């Protein structure tokens, strides 16, 4: 696992009011397969919350 991004593929840095977010220079951008898995997991959790709440959530 990358020590810079901790496996998130995102490098966050800066100081004070200056912040930057960019792909990790060691790992590169997130692979499409990983991105699709994260997206599918999010959609599954979101649908579960909508079901539990019982009304439209946007």
Secondary structure, DSSP 4 states (H G I P E B T S, - for coil): --TTTTTSSEEEEEETTEEEEEEBTTTBSPPHHHHHHHHHHHHHHHHHHHHHHTS---
